[in-house]
């Protein structure tokens, strides 16, 4: 009888933006939620040397089996909160299946790109609906998770409550 080898499902996600936008936190919350959902997770993040205001990224690899390398080699999902990091990372997106989420106030997508772009008014919604632009990262994270189906909502909210101070929890929960 032929052995049926189950195909390993692995999703490579990269969040990119500027230091101070909560990019690293997005990666931590998603990574922990995936662990709560009993997935294998690889995580890596980096800041520019100036930290606040310089380019930073957070990579999260989610898989149903062992992960060899914790950094994105070809993103299935790229979520950008700044033009510079969009330009920097769009070349790393899987050309056939990859999708790019962009914060509409912060990023103008390349009109010549053949990649699928999903515009999310994260900053606008955070300000209008929550009165707090600092929650834009959670609006974007919620949009990515809901659209791509990366983790369960329960795990996402549980992870959020572990990572965010209680005084900001309700705002961030609404944003998600």
C-alpha positions as CSV (number, residue, x, y, z in Angstrom):
1,X,0.0,0.0,0.0
2,X,1.2,3.5,-0.8
3,X,2.1,5.5,2.2
4,X,0.2,8.8,2.4
5,X,2.5,11.5,3.7
6,X,0.6,14.3,5.2
7,X,1.7,17.7,3.8
8,X,3.1,19.9,6.4
9,X,1.3,23.2,6.8
10,X,3.6,26.1,7.5
11,X,2.8,29.8,7.4
12,X,5.4,32.5,7.4
13,X,4.3,35.9,8.7
14,X,6.3,39.1,8.8
15,X,5.1,42.3,10.6
16,X,7.1,45.3,9.6
17,X,7.0,49.0,10.6
18,X,8.8,51.5,12.8
19,X,10.0,51.1,16.4
20,X,7.3,52.3,18.7
21,X,4.4,51.1,16.5
22,X,4.0,47.8,18.5
23,X,5.4,45.6,15.7
24,X,7.3,43.3,18.1
25,X,4.3,43.0,20.3
26,X,2.2,41.9,17.3
27,X,4.6,39.0,16.7
28,X,4.7,38.0,20.4
29,X,0.9,37.9,20.7
30,X,0.5,35.9,17.4
31,X,3.3,33.5,18.4
32,X,1.9,32.9,21.8
33,X,-1.6,32.4,20.5
34,X,-0.3,29.8,18.0
35,X,1.4,28.0,20.9
36,X,-1.9,28.0,22.8
37,X,-3.5,26.5,19.7
38,X,-0.9,23.7,20.0
39,X,1.2,24.7,17.0
40,X,4.9,24.8,16.5
41,X,6.2,28.4,16.5
42,X,9.4,30.0,15.4
43,X,9.9,33.7,16.2
44,X,12.6,36.3,15.4
45,X,12.5,40.1,15.6
46,X,14.9,42.9,15.0
47,X,15.1,46.7,15.5
48,X,17.2,49.2,13.7
49,X,20.0,50.7,15.8
50,X,18.0,53.8,16.8
51,X,15.1,51.6,18.2
52,X,12.2,54.1,18.4
53,X,11.3,55.4,14.9
54,X,13.7,53.1,12.9
55,X,12.7,50.0,10.9
56,X,11.8,46.9,12.8
57,X,10.3,43.6,12.0
58,X,8.8,40.6,13.7
59,X,8.7,37.2,12.1
60,X,6.4,34.4,13.2
61,X,6.5,31.0,11.6
62,X,3.5,28.8,12.5
63,X,3.6,25.1,11.6
64,X,2.0,21.8,12.5
65,X,5.4,20.2,12.7
66,X,9.0,21.0,13.7
67,X,10.5,24.3,12.4
68,X,14.1,24.4,11.3
69,X,14.6,28.1,10.9
70,X,12.9,30.9,12.9
71,X,13.1,33.7,10.3
72,X,10.9,34.2,7.3
73,X,12.5,33.0,4.1
74,X,9.5,33.7,1.9
75,X,6.5,35.5,3.5
76,X,3.0,34.1,3.0
77,X,1.8,37.1,4.9
78,X,3.4,40.5,5.2
79,X,1.7,43.2,7.3
80,X,3.3,46.7,7.0
81,X,2.8,49.9,9.0
82,X,5.3,52.1,7.2
83,X,6.3,52.9,3.6
84,X,10.0,52.2,4.1
85,X,9.5,48.8,5.6
86,X,7.0,47.9,2.8
87,X,9.6,48.8,0.2
88,X,12.2,46.8,2.1
89,X,10.2,43.6,2.6
90,X,7.8,43.3,-0.3
91,X,10.4,41.4,-2.3
92,X,10.4,38.6,0.3
93,X,6.7,37.8,-0.2
94,X,5.8,34.5,-2.0
95,X,5.0,35.7,-5.5
96,X,2.2,33.1,-6.2
97,X,0.4,32.8,-2.9
98,X,1.6,35.7,-0.7
99,X,-0.6,38.5,0.6
100,X,0.4,41.9,1.8
101,X,-1.7,43.8,4.4
102,X,-1.0,47.5,4.5
103,X,-2.1,50.3,6.9
104,X,-3.8,52.6,4.4
105,X,-2.7,55.8,6.2
106,X,1.0,54.7,6.3
107,X,1.6,52.7,3.1
108,X,0.9,53.4,-0.6
109,X,1.1,50.0,-2.3
110,X,3.2,49.6,-5.4
111,X,0.7,49.9,-8.4
112,X,3.0,47.7,-10.6
113,X,3.0,44.9,-8.1
114,X,1.3,41.6,-9.0
115,X,1.0,40.7,-5.4
116,X,-2.3,40.6,-3.6
117,X,-2.7,43.7,-1.3
118,X,-5.3,44.1,1.4
119,X,-5.7,47.7,2.6
120,X,-6.6,48.0,6.3
121,X,-7.4,51.5,7.7
122,X,-5.7,50.5,11.0
123,X,-4.6,54.0,12.2
124,X,-7.8,55.5,11.1
125,X,-10.0,52.9,12.8
126,X,-7.9,53.0,16.0
127,X,-8.3,56.8,16.2
128,X,-12.0,57.0,15.1
129,X,-13.4,53.9,16.9
130,X,-11.1,53.8,20.0
131,X,-9.7,57.3,20.2
132,X,-6.3,55.8,20.4
133,X,-3.9,55.6,17.5
134,X,-1.6,53.4,19.6
135,X,-4.1,50.5,19.1
136,X,-3.5,50.5,15.3
137,X,-1.2,47.5,15.5
138,X,-3.9,45.4,17.2
139,X,-6.5,46.5,14.5
140,X,-4.0,45.3,11.8
141,X,-3.2,42.1,13.7
142,X,-6.9,41.3,14.1
143,X,-7.5,41.9,10.4
144,X,-4.6,39.5,9.5
145,X,-5.7,36.8,11.8
146,X,-9.3,37.0,10.8
147,X,-8.5,37.0,7.0
148,X,-5.9,34.3,7.0
149,X,-7.2,32.2,9.9
150,X,-3.9,31.9,11.6
151,X,-5.0,31.2,15.2
152,X,-8.3,30.8,17.1
153,X,-9.9,34.0,18.5
154,X,-9.8,32.5,22.0
155,X,-6.1,31.9,21.9
156,X,-5.5,35.4,20.4
157,X,-7.4,37.1,23.3
158,X,-5.8,34.9,25.9
159,X,-2.3,35.8,24.5
160,X,-3.3,39.5,24.4
161,X,-4.3,39.4,28.1
162,X,-0.9,38.0,29.0
163,X,1.1,40.6,27.1
164,X,-0.8,43.9,27.6
165,X,-1.2,45.8,30.9
166,X,-4.7,45.5,32.3
167,X,-5.3,49.3,31.9
168,X,-4.9,48.9,28.1
169,X,-6.5,45.5,27.8
170,X,-10.1,46.6,26.9
171,X,-8.9,49.1,24.2
172,X,-6.6,46.4,22.7
173,X,-9.3,43.8,22.8
174,X,-11.7,46.1,20.9
175,X,-9.0,46.9,18.4
176,X,-8.4,43.2,17.7
